Amino acid sequence: MIVRVVIVDDEAPARRRLRTLLRREPDMSIVAECNDGPAAVAAIREHAPHLVFLDIQMPEMSGFDVLRTVGVDAVPAVVFVTAYDRYALQAFEAHALDYLLKPFANQRFRDTLDRVRGVLAREDDRAFRRRLEALLASGSTGGGSGAAHRIAVKTADRVIFVGHDEIDWIEGAGNYVRIHAAGAQHLVRDTLKSLSDRLDPQRFLRVHHSHIVNIDRIRELRPWSHGEYIIVLADGTRLASSRSYSDTLRRLVDR
């Protein structure tokens, strides 16, 4: 059996590594490579692959959003490719076919392919689909208690994990966010809305269309004009709230 494969990752080096490893396997045929969610949806619908290597953390449309859009019946097998920490991976271990934790070794990749081959040979994909549906229906793919407690910052040669308790504030810049943590700045390819959905709302507060703050880092709230505030953080950083988020700040004061 020749396995039709779609690779989905927003980073070219990650796609290149998967492509290189898959080309060593004579029974694997790459039918499409995608660098974002919408392209992945189109490729899955067009090629009806047996297997998808799917990055989870992508701007605008996450890997989970891709699966919800195409429907699990259109994806016989999915291997998640992720930089999530071990805490978040508990959900994948319970529901998914397999996952690759970046950066992964060659042997780990071969073990994953062996597992995929076994499932496809047994035509055992119905049980996998039920598990995948349970994962998408659970709270493990978003924020709150099921969210990871760290953010993966991918650089050219490594992955840095920034703990939520280290973060002071986060600013959005299109398809990127800049994380300010412990005096350092980390640029991550993600949208502020997507990241906000994965953060604990009891700890992080959206105060502006471009700003999220760690509530524990707020030192002062100074009323400004038209119900807006100047937010002073523990390190002296000053941020202006926007009027549309003023109610959340007032609720914080009342609480």
C-alpha atoms as a printed R data frame, in Angstrom:
    type eleno elety resid chain resno       x      y      z
1   ATOM     1    CA   MET     A     1   0.000  0.000  0.000
2   ATOM     2    CA   ILE     A     2   1.266  3.476 -0.922
3   ATOM     3    CA   VAL     A     3   0.309  5.925  1.809
4   ATOM     4    CA   ARG     A     4  -0.719  9.378  0.584
5   ATOM     5    CA   VAL     A     5   0.685 12.001  2.967
6   ATOM     6    CA   VAL     A     6  -0.033 15.695  3.510
7   ATOM     7    CA   ILE     A     7   2.477 17.774  5.503
8   ATOM     8    CA   VAL     A     8   1.127 20.828  7.334
9   ATOM     9    CA   ASP     A     9   3.476 23.194  9.179
10  ATOM    10    CA   ASP     A    10   3.870 26.959  9.058
11  ATOM    11    CA   GLU     A    11   7.668 26.707  9.290
12  ATOM    12    CA   ALA     A    12   9.704 25.776  6.225
13  ATOM    13    CA   PRO     A    13  12.492 23.963  8.191
14  ATOM    14    CA   ALA     A    14   9.911 21.716  9.868
15  ATOM    15    CA   ARG     A    15   8.308 20.846  6.517
16  ATOM    16    CA   ARG     A    16  11.736 20.185  5.021
17  ATOM    17    CA   ARG     A    17  12.673 17.777  7.825
18  ATOM    18    CA   LEU     A    18   9.444 15.814  7.462
19  ATOM    19    CA   ARG     A    19   9.855 15.751  3.683
20  ATOM    20    CA   THR     A    20  13.417 14.425  3.971
21  ATOM    21    CA   LEU     A    21  12.441 11.646  6.384
22  ATOM    22    CA   LEU     A    22   9.343 10.618  4.434
23  ATOM    23    CA   ARG     A    23  11.264 10.365  1.140
24  ATOM    24    CA   ARG     A    24  13.371  7.621  2.706
25  ATOM    25    CA   GLU     A    25  10.232  5.479  3.064
26  ATOM    26    CA   PRO     A    26   9.240  3.748 -0.215
27  ATOM    27    CA   ASP     A    27   5.607  3.292  0.864
28  ATOM    28    CA   MET     A    28   5.083  7.003  1.671
29  ATOM    29    CA   SER     A    29   4.035  9.442 -1.063
30  ATOM    30    CA   ILE     A    30   3.838 13.171 -0.270
31  ATOM    31    CA   VAL     A    31   0.869 14.591 -2.179
32  ATOM    32    CA   ALA     A    32   0.872 18.105 -0.694
33  ATOM    33    CA   GLU     A    33   2.749 20.455  1.617
34  ATOM    34    CA   CYS     A    34   0.925 23.335  3.312
35  ATOM    35    CA   ASN     A    35   2.148 26.288  5.348
36  ATOM    36    CA   ASP     A    36  -1.175 27.353  6.849
37  ATOM    37    CA   GLY     A    37  -4.595 26.096  7.872
38  ATOM    38    CA   PRO     A    38  -6.688 27.156  4.857
39  ATOM    39    CA   ALA     A    39  -4.217 25.510  2.458
40  ATOM    40    CA   ALA     A    40  -4.333 22.358  4.583
41  ATOM    41    CA   VAL     A    41  -8.131 22.221  4.413
42  ATOM    42    CA   ALA     A    42  -8.013 22.550  0.619
43  ATOM    43    CA   ALA     A    43  -5.283 19.899  0.264
44  ATOM    44    CA   ILE     A    44  -7.057 17.362  2.479
45  ATOM    45    CA   ARG     A    45 -10.299 17.806  0.567
46  ATOM    46    CA   GLU     A    46  -8.548 17.522 -2.792
47  ATOM    47    CA   HIS     A    47  -6.178 14.619 -2.149
48  ATOM    48    CA   ALA     A    48  -8.066 12.536  0.467
49  ATOM    49    CA   PRO     A    49  -4.786 11.528  2.166
50  ATOM    50    CA   HIS     A    50  -4.289  8.444  4.286
51  ATOM    51    CA   LEU     A    51  -2.073 10.379  6.675
52  ATOM    52    CA   VAL     A    52  -1.623 14.018  7.731
53  ATOM    53    CA   PHE     A    53   1.332 15.360  9.703
54  ATOM    54    CA   LEU     A    54  -0.365 18.342 11.309
55  ATOM    55    CA   ASP     A    55   1.226 21.238 13.170
56  ATOM    56    CA   ILE     A    56  -1.004 22.486 15.974
57  ATOM    57    CA   GLN     A    57   0.292 25.991 16.610
58  ATOM    58    CA   MET     A    58  -0.351 28.010 13.454
59  ATOM    59    CA   PRO     A    59  -1.602 31.593 13.162
60  ATOM    60    CA   GLU     A    60  -5.190 32.333 12.170
61  ATOM    61    CA   MET     A    61  -6.192 28.677 11.909
62  ATOM    62    CA   SER     A    62  -4.774 26.077 14.282
63  ATOM    63    CA   GLY     A    63  -4.373 22.407 13.517
64  ATOM    64    CA   PHE     A    64  -7.489 21.700 15.570
65  ATOM    65    CA   ASP     A    65  -9.410 24.262 13.508
66  ATOM    66    CA   VAL     A    66  -8.300 22.421 10.357
67  ATOM    67    CA   LEU     A    67  -9.706 19.132 11.655
68  ATOM    68    CA   ARG     A    68 -12.979 20.717 12.717
69  ATOM    69    CA   THR     A    69 -13.356 22.325  9.285
70  ATOM    70    CA   VAL     A    70 -12.724 19.227  7.168
71  ATOM    71    CA   GLY     A    71 -14.367 16.823  9.607
72  ATOM    72    CA   VAL     A    72 -12.630 13.827 11.143
73  ATOM    73    CA   ASP     A    73 -14.180 11.439  8.586
74  ATOM    74    CA   ALA     A    74 -12.011 13.088  5.913
75  ATOM    75    CA   VAL     A    75  -8.786 12.330  7.832
76  ATOM    76    CA   PRO     A    76  -8.116  8.603  8.335
77  ATOM    77    CA   ALA     A    77  -4.913  9.226 10.335
78  ATOM    78    CA   VAL     A    78  -3.342 12.297 11.948
79  ATOM    79    CA   VAL     A    79   0.041 12.650 13.588
80  ATOM    80    CA   PHE     A    80   0.269 15.878 15.564
81  ATOM    81    CA   VAL     A    81   3.533 17.771 15.230
82  ATOM    82    CA   THR     A    82   3.858 20.055 18.211
83  ATOM    83    CA   ALA     A    83   6.082 21.901 20.620
84  ATOM    84    CA   TYR     A    84   3.513 21.630 23.426
85  ATOM    85    CA   ASP     A    85   4.908 20.504 26.757
86  ATOM    86    CA   ARG     A    86   4.268 17.116 28.332
87  ATOM    87    CA   TYR     A    87   1.345 18.374 30.417
88  ATOM    88    CA   ALA     A    88  -0.693 19.299 27.342
89  ATOM    89    CA   LEU     A    89   0.317 16.110 25.534
90  ATOM    90    CA   GLN     A    90  -1.656 14.006 27.989
91  ATOM    91    CA   ALA     A    91  -4.724 14.735 25.868
92  ATOM    92    CA   PHE     A    92  -3.018 13.562 22.686
93  ATOM    93    CA   GLU     A    93  -1.828 10.361 24.345
94  ATOM    94    CA   ALA     A    94  -5.426  9.575 25.260
95  ATOM    95    CA   HIS     A    95  -7.068 10.479 21.944
96  ATOM    96    CA   ALA     A    96  -4.636 10.779 19.024
97  ATOM    97    CA   LEU     A    97  -2.978  8.238 16.764
98  ATOM    98    CA   ASP     A    98   0.445  9.647 17.648
99  ATOM    99    CA   TYR     A    99   2.376 12.883 18.057
100 ATOM   100    CA   LEU     A   100   5.881 14.158 17.364
101 ATOM   101    CA   LEU     A   101   7.259 16.525 19.980
102 ATOM   102    CA   LYS     A   102   9.614 19.050 18.376
103 ATOM   103    CA   PRO     A   103  12.505 18.562 18.029
104 ATOM   104    CA   PHE     A   104  12.110 14.816 17.407
105 ATOM   105    CA   ALA     A   105  14.760 12.194 16.686
106 ATOM   106    CA   ASN     A   106  14.877  9.947 13.610
107 ATOM   107    CA   GLN     A   107  14.062  6.852 15.652
108 ATOM   108    CA   ARG     A   108  10.989  8.537 17.145
109 ATOM   109    CA   PHE     A   109   9.804  9.321 13.620
110 ATOM   110    CA   ARG     A   110  10.299  5.713 12.494
111 ATOM   111    CA   ASP     A   111   8.372  4.475 15.531
112 ATOM   112    CA   THR     A   112   5.515  6.780 14.568
113 ATOM   113    CA   LEU     A   113   5.457  5.446 10.993
114 ATOM   114    CA   ASP     A   114   5.400  1.867 12.285
115 ATOM   115    CA   ARG     A   115   2.364  2.725 14.395
116 ATOM   116    CA   VAL     A   116   0.655  4.398 11.422
117 ATOM   117    CA   ARG     A   117   1.318  1.389  9.191
118 ATOM   118    CA   GLY     A   118  -0.160 -0.922 11.792
119 ATOM   119    CA   VAL     A   119  -3.363  1.104 12.070
120 ATOM   120    CA   LEU     A   120  -3.778  1.427  8.300
121 ATOM   121    CA   ALA     A   121  -3.087 -2.277  7.724
122 ATOM   122    CA   ARG     A   122  -5.773 -3.234 10.254
123 ATOM   123    CA   GLU     A   123  -8.173 -0.654  8.837
124 ATOM   124    CA   ASP     A   124  -8.596  0.346 12.458
125 ATOM   125    CA   ASP     A   125  -9.309  3.988 11.716
126 ATOM   126    CA   ARG     A   126 -12.864  4.040 13.107
127 ATOM   127    CA   ALA     A   127 -11.601  3.799 16.677
128 ATOM   128    CA   PHE     A   128  -9.087  6.534 15.913
129 ATOM   129    CA   ARG     A   129 -11.835  8.788 14.553
130 ATOM   130    CA   ARG     A   130 -13.866  8.329 17.724
131 ATOM   131    CA   ARG     A   131 -10.850  9.319 19.816
132 ATOM   132    CA   LEU     A   132 -10.183 12.317 17.594
133 ATOM   133    CA   GLU     A   133 -13.790 13.466 17.863
134 ATOM   134    CA   ALA     A   134 -13.517 13.207 21.649
135 ATOM   135    CA   LEU     A   135 -10.356 15.309 21.611
136 ATOM   136    CA   LEU     A   136 -11.951 18.051 19.506
137 ATOM   137    CA   ALA     A   137 -15.045 18.037 21.706
138 ATOM   138    CA   SER     A   138 -13.045 18.247 24.939
139 ATOM   139    CA   GLY     A   139 -11.572 21.338 26.529
140 ATOM   140    CA   SER     A   140  -8.051 20.073 25.900
141 ATOM   141    CA   THR     A   141  -7.603 21.995 22.646
142 ATOM   142    CA   GLY     A   142  -8.163 25.450 24.036
143 ATOM   143    CA   GLY     A   143  -7.535 27.547 27.084
144 ATOM   144    CA   GLY     A   144  -8.364 27.023 30.731
145 ATOM   145    CA   SER     A   145  -7.299 24.038 32.773
146 ATOM   146    CA   GLY     A   146  -6.560 21.951 29.686
147 ATOM   147    CA   ALA     A   147  -4.092 24.449 28.237
148 ATOM   148    CA   ALA     A   148  -0.352 24.067 28.298
149 ATOM   149    CA   HIS     A   149   1.397 25.955 31.096
150 ATOM   150    CA   ARG     A   150   4.209 27.074 28.792
151 ATOM   151    CA   ILE     A   151   4.515 28.704 25.394
152 ATOM   152    CA   ALA     A   152   6.902 27.212 22.872
153 ATOM   153    CA   VAL     A   153   9.164 29.782 21.195
154 ATOM   154    CA   LYS     A   154  10.701 28.235 18.094
155 ATOM   155    CA   THR     A   155  14.038 29.623 16.863
156 ATOM   156    CA   ALA     A   156  16.278 28.490 14.022
157 ATOM   157    CA   ASP     A   157  18.075 25.852 16.098
158 ATOM   158    CA   ARG     A   158  16.016 25.199 19.222
159 ATOM   159    CA   VAL     A   159  12.705 25.512 21.039
160 ATOM   160    CA   ILE     A   160  12.536 27.688 24.174
161 ATOM   161    CA   PHE     A   161   9.698 27.165 26.639
162 ATOM   162    CA   VAL     A   162   8.425 30.272 28.422
163 ATOM   163    CA   GLY     A   163   6.355 29.552 31.521
164 ATOM   164    CA   HIS     A   164   3.102 31.427 31.970
165 ATOM   165    CA   ASP     A   165   4.278 32.676 35.356
166 ATOM   166    CA   GLU     A   166   7.278 34.317 33.646
167 ATOM   167    CA   ILE     A   167   5.180 36.424 31.268
168 ATOM   168    CA   ASP     A   168   4.610 40.119 32.008
169 ATOM   169    CA   TRP     A   169   2.590 41.063 28.934
170 ATOM   170    CA   ILE     A   170   2.060 40.145 25.298
171 ATOM   171    CA   GLU     A   171   1.610 42.398 22.282
172 ATOM   172    CA   GLY     A   172   0.172 41.473 18.912
173 ATOM   173    CA   ALA     A   173   1.647 42.371 15.530
174 ATOM   174    CA   GLY     A   174  -0.387 40.829 12.727
175 ATOM   175    CA   ASN     A   175   0.429 37.129 12.481
176 ATOM   176    CA   TYR     A   176   3.036 37.435 15.240
177 ATOM   177    CA   VAL     A   177   3.001 38.074 18.961
178 ATOM   178    CA   ARG     A   178   5.826 39.470 21.061
179 ATOM   179    CA   ILE     A   179   6.041 37.953 24.526
180 ATOM   180    CA   HIS     A   180   7.630 40.125 27.224
181 ATOM   181    CA   ALA     A   181   8.929 37.864 29.980
182 ATOM   182    CA   ALA     A   182  11.555 38.393 32.674
183 ATOM   183    CA   GLY     A   183  13.196 41.279 30.828
184 ATOM   184    CA   ALA     A   184  13.418 39.387 27.528
185 ATOM   185    CA   GLN     A   185  11.295 39.487 24.367
186 ATOM   186    CA   HIS     A   186  10.290 36.477 22.296
187 ATOM   187    CA   LEU     A   187   8.689 36.673 18.853
188 ATOM   188    CA   VAL     A   188   6.201 33.886 18.087
189 ATOM   189    CA   ARG     A   189   4.319 33.246 14.871
190 ATOM   190    CA   ASP     A   190   0.773 33.293 16.203
191 ATOM   191    CA   THR     A   191  -2.160 35.681 16.453
192 ATOM   192    CA   LEU     A   192  -3.127 37.422 19.658
193 ATOM   193    CA   LYS     A   193  -6.641 35.973 19.499
194 ATOM   194    CA   SER     A   194  -5.414 32.423 18.987
195 ATOM   195    CA   LEU     A   195  -2.956 32.743 21.873
196 ATOM   196    CA   SER     A   196  -5.550 34.420 24.082
197 ATOM   197    CA   ASP     A   197  -7.896 31.467 23.572
198 ATOM   198    CA   ARG     A   198  -5.213 29.124 24.949
199 ATOM   199    CA   LEU     A   199  -4.292 31.198 28.003
200 ATOM   200    CA   ASP     A   200  -5.841 30.848 31.441
201 ATOM   201    CA   PRO     A   201  -8.471 33.621 31.704
202 ATOM   202    CA   GLN     A   202  -8.000 33.690 35.467
203 ATOM   203    CA   ARG     A   203  -4.399 34.772 34.946
204 ATOM   204    CA   PHE     A   204  -4.320 36.741 31.684
205 ATOM   205    CA   LEU     A   205  -6.490 39.669 30.643
206 ATOM   206    CA   ARG     A   206  -7.040 41.191 27.214
207 ATOM   207    CA   VAL     A   207  -6.917 44.967 27.797
208 ATOM   208    CA   HIS     A   208  -6.490 46.222 24.238
209 ATOM   209    CA   HIS     A   209  -6.860 44.786 20.749
210 ATOM   210    CA   SER     A   210  -3.041 44.540 20.748
211 ATOM   211    CA   HIS     A   211  -2.269 43.795 24.410
212 ATOM   212    CA   ILE     A   212  -2.679 40.963 26.921
213 ATOM   213    CA   VAL     A   213  -1.376 41.395 30.460
214 ATOM   214    CA   ASN     A   214  -0.597 39.001 33.268
215 ATOM   215    CA   ILE     A   215  -2.981 40.089 36.034
216 ATOM   216    CA   ASP     A   216  -0.388 39.326 38.698
217 ATOM   217    CA   ARG     A   217   1.964 41.871 37.089
218 ATOM   218    CA   ILE     A   218  -0.482 44.802 37.313
219 ATOM   219    CA   ARG     A   219   0.718 47.274 39.947
220 ATOM   220    CA   GLU     A   220  -1.579 50.224 39.268
221 ATOM   221    CA   LEU     A   221  -4.652 51.166 37.267
222 ATOM   222    CA   ARG     A   222  -4.917 54.889 36.582
223 ATOM   223    CA   PRO     A   223  -8.236 56.160 35.172
224 ATOM   224    CA   TRP     A   224  -7.664 58.062 31.965
225 ATOM   225    CA   SER     A   225 -10.209 59.440 29.482
226 ATOM   226    CA   HIS     A   226 -13.581 58.053 28.432
227 ATOM   227    CA   GLY     A   227 -13.406 55.127 30.839
228 ATOM   228    CA   GLU     A   228  -9.971 53.983 29.680
229 ATOM   229    CA   TYR     A   229  -7.038 53.203 31.973
230 ATOM   230    CA   ILE     A   230  -3.291 53.511 32.081
231 ATOM   231    CA   ILE     A   231  -1.987 50.150 33.289
232 ATOM   232    CA   VAL     A   232   1.291 50.223 35.198
233 ATOM   233    CA   LEU     A   233   3.055 46.881 35.466
234 ATOM   234    CA   ALA     A   234   5.445 45.753 38.176
235 ATOM   235    CA   ASP     A   235   8.491 46.500 35.992
236 ATOM   236    CA   GLY     A   236   7.258 50.036 35.262
237 ATOM   237    CA   THR     A   237   5.855 49.315 31.797
238 ATOM   238    CA   ARG     A   238   2.833 51.498 31.005
239 ATOM   239    CA   LEU     A   239   0.083 50.301 28.693
240 ATOM   240    CA   ALA     A   240  -3.133 52.021 27.678
241 ATOM   241    CA   SER     A   241  -6.358 50.041 27.729
242 ATOM   242    CA   SER     A   242  -8.910 50.509 24.980
243 ATOM   243    CA   ARG     A   243 -12.497 51.498 25.676
244 ATOM   244    CA   SER     A   244 -13.914 48.189 24.483
245 ATOM   245    CA   TYR     A   245 -11.982 46.358 27.216
246 ATOM   246    CA   SER     A   246 -12.648 48.830 30.043
247 ATOM   247    CA   ASP     A   247 -15.461 46.716 31.495
248 ATOM   248    CA   THR     A   248 -13.089 43.805 32.064
249 ATOM   249    CA   LEU     A   249 -10.736 46.080 33.984
250 ATOM   250    CA   ARG     A   250 -13.574 47.495 36.071
251 ATOM   251    CA   ARG     A   251 -14.665 43.957 36.906
252 ATOM   252    CA   LEU     A   252 -11.089 43.200 37.923
253 ATOM   253    CA   VAL     A   253 -11.158 46.168 40.327
254 ATOM   254    CA   ASP     A   254 -14.517 45.109 41.764
255 ATOM   255    CA   ARG     A   255 -13.285 41.542 42.179
